[in-house]
Amino acid sequence: MGAASCAQERQDQAIAAYERALALDARAAHVHYNLGLIYVERNDLLRASAHFHRALETDPNDRDARNWLEKIGKARDPMREHRGSR
């Protein structure tokens, strides 16, 4: 089994575990944050954004989740940074 395949399998297992954790506590900010990181790694920015937003709903002071949302926003709209510098 290749390294990429092993990594994907570990991510699948982590996602399943995090989803079980969310079934017990849907407002667990750290769980949403960690799911966001997995989806960033998978380049699924829509799902990543959703989980970072949920993390911020529970913990508005989560700077890491906020930073990731900014990075994702820039990745989805590379001209945003250029327009903002005017």
N, CA, C and O atoms as a Tinker XYZ file with bonds, in Angstrom:
   344  protein
     1  N      0.855000   -1.175000    0.000000    73     2
     2  CA     0.000000    0.000000    0.000000    64     1     3
     3  C      0.897000    1.232000    0.000000    63     2     4     5
     4  O      1.853000    1.296000    0.773000    81     3
     5  N      0.608000    2.201000   -0.845000    73     3     6
     6  CA     1.411000    3.401000   -0.944000    64     5     7
     7  C      1.190000    4.341000    0.221000    63     6     8     9
     8  O      0.189000    4.261000    0.933000    81     7
     9  N      2.158000    5.243000    0.400000    73     7    10
    10  CA     2.075000    6.199000    1.505000    64     9    11
    11  C      0.826000    7.076000    1.405000    63    10    12    13
    12  O      0.177000    7.352000    2.413000    81    11
    13  N      0.493000    7.509000    0.194000    73    11    14
    14  CA    -0.690000    8.354000    0.017000    64    13    15
    15  C     -1.958000    7.596000    0.395000    63    14    16    17
    16  O     -2.867000    8.158000    1.006000    81    15
    17  N     -2.010000    6.339000    0.035000    73    15    18
    18  CA    -3.166000    5.520000    0.358000    64    17    19
    19  C     -3.296000    5.333000    1.875000    63    18    20    21
    20  O     -4.400000    5.375000    2.419000    81    19
    21  N     -2.166000    5.129000    2.544000    73    19    22
    22  CA    -2.172000    4.987000    4.009000    64    21    23
    23  C     -2.628000    6.277000    4.675000    63    22    24    25
    24  O     -3.404000    6.256000    5.630000    81    23
    25  N     -2.139000    7.400000    4.161000    73    23    26
    26  CA    -2.527000    8.693000    4.728000    64    25    27
    27  C     -4.021000    8.922000    4.559000    63    26    28    29
    28  O     -4.687000    9.390000    5.482000    81    27
    29  N     -4.544000    8.597000    3.395000    73    27    30
    30  CA    -5.984000    8.759000    3.141000    64    29    31
    31  C     -6.790000    7.871000    4.086000    63    30    32    33
    32  O     -7.815000    8.293000    4.622000    81    31
    33  N     -6.324000    6.644000    4.287000    73    31    34
    34  CA    -7.032000    5.728000    5.176000    64    33    35
    35  C     -7.033000    6.260000    6.612000    63    34    36    37
    36  O     -8.048000    6.181000    7.304000    81    35
    37  N     -5.894000    6.803000    7.058000    73    35    38
    38  CA    -5.832000    7.377000    8.409000    64    37    39
    39  C     -6.761000    8.580000    8.520000    63    38    40    41
    40  O     -7.414000    8.770000    9.546000    81    39
    41  N     -6.820000    9.387000    7.473000    73    39    42
    42  CA    -7.735000   10.529000    7.484000    64    41    43
    43  C     -9.183000   10.060000    7.540000    63    42    44    45
    44  O     -9.995000   10.624000    8.273000    81    43
    45  N     -9.503000    9.036000    6.769000    73    43    46
    46  CA   -10.868000    8.493000    6.795000    64    45    47
    47  C    -11.234000    8.029000    8.207000    63    46    48    49
    48  O    -12.345000    8.268000    8.679000    81    47
    49  N    -10.293000    7.371000    8.866000    73    47    50
    50  CA   -10.534000    6.902000   10.231000    64    49    51
    51  C    -10.705000    8.080000   11.190000    63    50    52    53
    52  O    -11.569000    8.056000   12.067000    81    51
    53  N     -9.879000    9.104000   11.015000    73    51    54
    54  CA    -9.973000   10.293000   11.870000    64    53    55
    55  C    -11.303000   11.003000   11.647000    63    54    56    57
    56  O    -11.948000   11.427000   12.606000    81    55
    57  N    -11.714000   11.133000   10.397000    73    55    58
    58  CA   -12.995000   11.775000   10.099000    64    57    59
    59  C    -14.127000   11.020000   10.773000    63    58    60    61
    60  O    -15.015000   11.630000   11.368000    81    59
    61  N    -14.101000    9.704000   10.686000    73    59    62
    62  CA   -15.152000    8.897000   11.312000    64    61    63
    63  C    -15.163000    9.109000   12.829000    63    62    64    65
    64  O    -16.229000    9.233000   13.432000    81    63
    65  N    -13.986000    9.149000   13.439000    73    63    66
    66  CA   -13.896000    9.352000   14.894000    64    65    67
    67  C    -14.391000   10.746000   15.278000    63    66    68    69
    68  O    -15.114000   10.904000   16.262000    81    67
    69  N    -13.998000   11.757000   14.496000    73    67    70
    70  CA   -14.454000   13.119000   14.788000    64    69    71
    71  C    -15.958000   13.248000   14.607000    63    70    72    73
    72  O    -16.615000   13.950000   15.375000    81    71
    73  N    -16.509000   12.582000   13.605000    73    71    74
    74  CA   -17.961000   12.636000   13.402000    64    73    75
    75  C    -18.693000   11.972000   14.565000    63    74    76    77
    76  O    -19.765000   12.427000   14.965000    81    75
    77  N    -18.120000   10.897000   15.109000    73    75    78
    78  CA   -18.719000   10.269000   16.296000    64    77    79
    79  C    -18.670000   11.239000   17.478000    63    78    80    81
    80  O    -19.622000   11.339000   18.252000    81    79
    81  N    -17.545000   11.954000   17.604000    73    79    82
    82  CA   -17.420000   12.932000   18.686000    64    81    83
    83  C    -18.452000   14.048000   18.530000    63    82    84    85
    84  O    -19.033000   14.500000   19.516000    81    83
    85  N    -18.679000   14.490000   17.295000    73    83    86
    86  CA   -19.668000   15.540000   17.062000    64    85    87
    87  C    -21.091000   15.049000   17.341000    63    86    88    89
    88  O    -21.959000   15.840000   17.711000    81    87
    89  N    -21.325000   13.766000   17.167000    73    87    90
    90  CA   -22.645000   13.213000   17.490000    64    89    91
    91  C    -22.916000   13.344000   18.993000    63    90    92    93
    92  O    -24.065000   13.465000   19.417000    81    91
    93  N    -21.847000   13.320000   19.788000    73    91    94
    94  CA   -21.982000   13.478000   21.239000    64    93    95
    95  C    -22.025000   14.943000   21.659000    63    94    96    97
    96  O    -22.718000   15.306000   22.609000    81    95
    97  N    -21.275000   15.785000   20.938000    73    95    98
    98  CA   -21.217000   17.211000   21.257000    64    97    99
    99  C    -20.984000   17.996000   19.969000    63    98   100   101
   100  O    -19.844000   18.196000   19.549000    81    99
   101  N    -22.059000   18.431000   19.358000    73    99   102
   102  CA   -21.975000   19.107000   18.065000    64   101   103
   103  C    -21.274000   20.459000   18.140000    63   102   104   105
   104  O    -20.928000   21.033000   17.108000    81   103
   105  N    -21.062000   20.972000   19.347000    73   103   106
   106  CA   -20.429000   22.280000   19.499000    64   105   107
   107  C    -18.960000   22.175000   19.904000    63   106   108   109
   108  O    -18.388000   23.158000   20.376000    81   107
   109  N    -18.349000   21.031000   19.734000    73   107   110
   110  CA   -16.943000   20.842000   20.113000    64   109   111
   111  C    -16.044000   21.563000   19.101000    63   110   112   113
   112  O    -15.758000   21.045000   18.022000    81   111
   113  N    -15.613000   22.759000   19.474000    73   111   114
   114  CA   -14.850000   23.613000   18.560000    64   113   115
   115  C    -13.578000   22.935000   18.063000    63   114   116   117
   116  O    -13.247000   23.026000   16.881000    81   115
   117  N    -12.866000   22.256000   18.959000    73   115   118
   118  CA   -11.603000   21.626000   18.554000    64   117   119
   119  C    -11.829000   20.495000   17.552000    63   118   120   121
   120  O    -10.972000   20.232000   16.709000    81   119
   121  N    -12.966000   19.836000   17.639000    73   119   122
   122  CA   -13.279000   18.764000   16.691000    64   121   123
   123  C    -13.545000   19.369000   15.312000    63   122   124   125
   124  O    -13.060000   18.862000   14.301000    81   123
   125  N    -14.313000   20.444000   15.281000    73   123   126
   126  CA   -14.567000   21.116000   13.997000    64   125   127
   127  C    -13.258000   21.638000   13.407000    63   126   128   129
   128  O    -13.027000   21.534000   12.202000    81   127
   129  N    -12.409000   22.198000   14.260000    73   127   130
   130  CA   -11.122000   22.718000   13.783000    64   129   131
   131  C    -10.290000   21.594000   13.159000    63   130   132   133
   132  O     -9.742000   21.759000   12.070000    81   131
   133  N    -10.198000   20.466000   13.840000    73   131   134
   134  CA    -9.400000   19.346000   13.328000    64   133   135
   135  C     -9.979000   18.778000   12.037000    63   134   136   137
   136  O     -9.229000   18.404000   11.135000    81   135
   137  N    -11.291000   18.711000   11.940000    73   135   138
   138  CA   -11.901000   18.288000   10.676000    64   137   139
   139  C    -11.565000   19.286000    9.572000    63   138   140   141
   140  O    -11.292000   18.896000    8.436000    81   139
   141  N    -11.586000   20.566000    9.906000    73   139   142
   142  CA   -11.205000   21.578000    8.932000    64   141   143
   143  C     -9.804000   21.358000    8.404000    63   142   144   145
   144  O     -9.560000   21.488000    7.204000    81   143
   145  N     -8.877000   21.023000    9.297000    73   143   146
   146  CA    -7.493000   20.764000    8.869000    64   145   147
   147  C     -7.404000   19.577000    7.913000    63   146   148   149
   148  O     -6.670000   19.619000    6.925000    81   147
   149  N     -8.150000   18.526000    8.213000    73   147   150
   150  CA    -8.147000   17.356000    7.328000    64   149   151
   151  C     -8.664000   17.743000    5.948000    63   150   152   153
   152  O     -8.082000   17.368000    4.930000    81   151
   153  N     -9.759000   18.495000    5.923000    73   151   154
   154  CA   -10.331000   18.869000    4.628000    64   153   155
   155  C     -9.439000   19.853000    3.871000    63   154   156   157
   156  O     -9.438000   19.853000    2.640000    81   155
   157  N     -8.686000   20.686000    4.577000    73   155   158
   158  CA    -7.698000   21.540000    3.896000    64   157   159
   159  C     -6.662000   20.657000    3.220000    63   158   160   161
   160  O     -6.307000   20.872000    2.062000    81   159
   161  N     -6.182000   19.664000    3.952000    73   159   162
   162  CA    -5.172000   18.763000    3.394000    64   161   163
   163  C     -5.712000   18.026000    2.175000    63   162   164   165
   164  O     -4.964000   17.719000    1.247000    81   163
   165  N     -6.991000   17.746000    2.179000    73   163   166
   166  CA    -7.622000   17.067000    1.037000    64   165   167
   167  C     -8.031000   18.045000   -0.066000    63   166   168   169
   168  O     -8.573000   17.644000   -1.096000    81   167
   169  N     -7.769000   19.305000    0.161000    73   167   170
   170  CA    -8.122000   20.373000   -0.779000    64   169   171
   171  C     -9.636000   20.477000   -0.987000    63   170   172   173
   172  O    -10.103000   20.868000   -2.056000    81   171
   173  N    -10.386000   20.122000    0.044000    73   171   174
   174  CA   -11.841000   20.276000    0.039000    64   173   175
   175  C    -12.138000   21.534000    0.856000    63   174   176   177
   176  O    -12.539000   21.465000    2.018000    81   175
   177  N    -11.928000   22.686000    0.212000    73   175   178
   178  CA   -11.978000   23.957000    0.923000    64   177   179
   179  C    -13.381000   24.337000    1.377000    63   178   180   181
   180  O    -13.534000   25.058000    2.362000    81   179
   181  N    -14.390000   23.872000    0.687000    73   179   182
   182  CA   -15.760000   24.162000    1.092000    64   181   183
   183  C    -16.072000   23.501000    2.443000    63   182   184   185
   184  O    -16.596000   24.142000    3.353000    81   183
   185  N    -15.744000   22.224000    2.553000    73   183   186
   186  CA   -15.969000   21.531000    3.837000    64   185   187
   187  C    -15.068000   22.090000    4.929000    63   186   188   189
   188  O    -15.496000   22.254000    6.071000    81   187
   189  N    -13.820000   22.382000    4.575000    73   187   190
   190  CA   -12.896000   22.951000    5.563000    64   189   191
   191  C    -13.468000   24.254000    6.113000    63   190   192   193
   192  O    -13.494000   24.463000    7.326000    81   191
   193  N    -13.926000   25.127000    5.221000    73   191   194
   194  CA   -14.502000   26.412000    5.645000    64   193   195
   195  C    -15.688000   26.202000    6.575000    63   194   196   197
   196  O    -15.818000   26.886000    7.590000    81   195
   197  N    -16.540000   25.266000    6.230000    73   195   198
   198  CA   -17.724000   25.008000    7.053000    64   197   199
   199  C    -17.320000   24.619000    8.475000    63   198   200   201
   200  O    -17.921000   25.087000    9.442000    81   199
   201  N    -16.310000   23.771000    8.603000    73   199   202
   202  CA   -15.884000   23.342000    9.942000    64   201   203
   203  C    -15.173000   24.466000   10.691000    63   202   204   205
   204  O    -15.353000   24.596000   11.902000    81   203
   205  N    -14.375000   25.275000   10.012000    73   203   206
   206  CA   -13.740000   26.403000   10.687000    64   205   207
   207  C    -14.787000   27.412000   11.148000    63   206   208   209
   208  O    -14.655000   27.993000   12.225000    81   207
   209  N    -15.836000   27.626000   10.332000    73   207   210
   210  CA   -16.916000   28.521000   10.747000    64   209   211
   211  C    -17.625000   27.972000   11.981000    63   210   212   213
   212  O    -17.945000   28.723000   12.901000    81   211
   213  N    -17.868000   26.676000   12.001000    73   211   214
   214  CA   -18.534000   26.078000   13.172000    64   213   215
   215  C    -17.659000   26.190000   14.417000    63   214   216   217
   216  O    -18.162000   26.402000   15.520000    81   215
   217  N    -16.346000   26.045000   14.234000    73   215   218
   218  CA   -15.429000   26.210000   15.372000    64   217   219
   219  C    -15.532000   27.631000   15.920000    63   218   220   221
   220  O    -15.523000   27.836000   17.134000    81   219
   221  N    -15.629000   28.608000   15.023000    73   219   222
   222  CA   -15.726000   30.004000   15.460000    64   221   223
   223  C    -17.075000   30.332000   16.088000    63   222   224   225
   224  O    -17.159000   31.207000   16.950000    81   223
   225  N    -18.122000   29.643000   15.670000    73   223   226
   226  CA   -19.427000   29.859000   16.298000    64   225   227
   227  C    -19.371000   29.508000   17.775000    63   226   228   229
   228  O    -19.975000   30.183000   18.609000    81   227
   229  N    -18.644000   28.451000   18.090000    73   227   230
   230  CA   -18.521000   28.004000   19.466000    64   229   231
   231  C    -17.460000   28.791000   20.220000    63   230   232   233
   232  O    -17.641000   29.133000   21.389000    81   231
   233  N    -16.357000   29.074000   19.550000    73   231   234
   234  CA   -15.252000   29.804000   20.169000    64   233   235
   235  C    -14.834000   30.953000   19.263000    63   234   236   237
   236  O    -13.934000   30.796000   18.438000    81   235
   237  N    -15.483000   32.111000   19.410000    73   235   238
   238  CA   -15.184000   33.247000   18.539000    64   237   239
   239  C    -13.740000   33.749000   18.653000    63   238   240   241
   240  O    -13.280000   34.506000   17.798000    81   239
   241  N    -13.037000   33.338000   19.685000    73   239   242
   242  CA   -11.655000   33.769000   19.879000    64   241   243
   243  C    -10.634000   32.800000   19.291000    63   242   244   245
   244  O     -9.435000   32.951000   19.525000    81   243
   245  N    -11.087000   31.825000   18.546000    73   243   246
   246  CA   -10.178000   30.828000   17.954000    64   245   247
   247  C     -9.427000   31.467000   16.782000    63   246   248   249
   248  O     -9.912000   31.498000   15.651000    81   247
   249  N     -8.241000   31.971000   17.086000    73   247   250
   250  CA    -7.442000   32.660000   16.060000    64   249   251
   251  C     -6.996000   31.716000   14.954000    63   250   252   253
   252  O     -6.906000   32.117000   13.793000    81   251
   253  N     -6.720000   30.477000   15.303000    73   251   254
   254  CA    -6.269000   29.526000   14.286000    64   253   255
   255  C     -7.358000   29.271000   13.245000    63   254   256   257
   256  O     -7.088000   29.278000   12.044000    81   255
   257  N     -8.580000   29.047000   13.705000    73   255   258
   258  CA    -9.696000   28.832000   12.770000    64   257   259
   259  C     -9.901000   30.077000   11.911000    63   258   260   261
   260  O    -10.130000   29.972000   10.706000    81   259
   261  N     -9.818000   31.251000   12.529000    73   259   262
   262  CA    -9.975000   32.500000   11.784000    64   261   263
   263  C     -8.875000   32.655000   10.737000    63   262   264   265
   264  O     -9.149000   33.071000    9.612000    81   263
   265  N     -7.633000   32.322000   11.098000    73   263   266
   266  CA    -6.514000   32.406000   10.150000    64   265   267
   267  C     -6.709000   31.460000    8.971000    63   266   268   269
   268  O     -6.437000   31.820000    7.826000    81   267
   269  N     -7.181000   30.251000    9.257000    73   267   270
   270  CA    -7.426000   29.306000    8.165000    64   269   271
   271  C     -8.517000   29.807000    7.235000    63   270   272   273
   272  O     -8.415000   29.652000    6.018000    81   271
   273  N     -9.551000   30.401000    7.789000    73   271   274
   274  CA   -10.611000   30.946000    6.935000    64   273   275
   275  C    -10.066000   32.050000    6.035000    63   274   276   277
   276  O    -10.451000   32.148000    4.870000    81   275
   277  N     -9.184000   32.871000    6.562000    73   275   278
   278  CA    -8.566000   33.917000    5.738000    64   277   279
   279  C     -7.715000   33.300000    4.629000    63   278   280   281
   280  O     -7.769000   33.748000    3.484000    81   279
   281  N     -6.931000   32.274000    4.964000    73   279   282
   282  CA    -6.104000   31.601000    3.951000    64   281   283
   283  C     -6.972000   30.976000    2.864000    63   282   284   285
   284  O     -6.674000   31.082000    1.674000    81   283
   285  N     -8.041000   30.329000    3.289000    73   283   286
   286  CA    -8.940000   29.693000    2.322000    64   285   287
   287  C     -9.584000   30.753000    1.436000    63   286   288   289
   288  O     -9.714000   30.559000    0.227000    81   287
   289  N     -9.984000   31.865000    2.030000    73   287   290
   290  CA   -10.581000   32.944000    1.248000    64   289   291
   291  C     -9.622000   33.457000    0.190000    63   290   292   293
   292  O    -10.023000   33.724000   -0.943000    81   291
   293  N     -8.361000   33.594000    0.555000    73   291   294
   294  CA    -7.351000   34.057000   -0.403000    64   293   295
   295  C     -7.101000   33.010000   -1.478000    63   294   296   297
   296  O     -6.899000   33.352000   -2.644000    81   295
   297  N     -7.114000   31.745000   -1.098000    73   295   298
   298  CA    -6.887000   30.664000   -2.068000    64   297   299
   299  C     -8.040000   30.587000   -3.064000    63   298   300   301
   300  O     -7.834000   30.292000   -4.242000    81   299
   301  N     -9.244000   30.853000   -2.587000    73   299   302
   302  CA   -10.413000   30.778000   -3.462000    64   301   303
   303  C    -10.551000   32.025000   -4.315000    63   302   304   305
   304  O    -11.171000   31.983000   -5.378000    81   303
   305  N     -9.978000   33.139000   -3.862000    73   303   306
   306  CA   -10.060000   34.399000   -4.601000    64   305   307
   307  C     -8.696000   35.085000   -4.555000    63   306   308   309
   308  O     -8.497000   36.010000   -3.767000    81   307
   309  N     -7.750000   34.640000   -5.397000    73   307   310
   310  CA    -6.394000   35.186000   -5.336000    64   309   311
   311  C     -6.320000   36.684000   -5.599000    63   310   312   313
   312  O     -5.341000   37.320000   -5.210000    81   311
   313  N     -7.316000   37.260000   -6.242000    73   311   314
   314  CA    -7.302000   38.693000   -6.510000    64   313   315
   315  C     -7.749000   39.504000   -5.295000    63   314   316   317
   316  O     -7.593000   40.725000   -5.277000    81   315
   317  N     -8.304000   38.836000   -4.277000    73   315   318
   318  CA    -8.786000   39.527000   -3.081000    64   317   319
   319  C     -7.663000   40.330000   -2.432000    63   318   320   321
   320  O     -7.854000   41.491000   -2.072000    81   319
   321  N     -6.503000   39.719000   -2.285000    73   319   322
   322  CA    -5.377000   40.389000   -1.644000    64   321   323
   323  C     -4.947000   41.604000   -2.473000    63   322   324   325
   324  O     -4.635000   42.657000   -1.918000    81   323
   325  N     -4.931000   41.454000   -3.797000    73   323   326
   326  CA    -4.537000   42.558000   -4.655000    64   325   327
   327  C     -5.530000   43.716000   -4.572000    63   326   328   329
   328  O     -5.136000   44.879000   -4.489000    81   327
   329  N     -6.818000   43.385000   -4.596000    73   327   330
   330  CA    -7.841000   44.438000   -4.517000    64   329   331
   331  C     -7.801000   45.135000   -3.166000    63   330   332   333
   332  O     -8.039000   46.339000   -3.077000    81   331
   333  N     -7.501000   44.382000   -2.120000    73   331   334
   334  CA    -7.470000   44.961000   -0.789000    64   333   335
   335  C     -6.308000   45.907000   -0.559000    63   334   336   337
   336  O     -6.333000   46.686000    0.394000    81   335
   337  N     -5.288000   45.860000   -1.406000    73   335   338
   338  CA    -4.108000   46.693000   -1.188000    64   337   339
   339  C     -4.225000   48.052000   -1.858000    63   338   340   341
   340  O     -3.288000   48.849000   -1.803000    81   339
   341  N     -5.339000   48.326000   -2.479000    73   339   342
   342  CA    -5.498000   49.628000   -3.155000    64   341   343
   343  C     -5.720000   50.737000   -2.174000    63   342   344
   344  O     -5.872000   51.892000   -2.572000    81   343
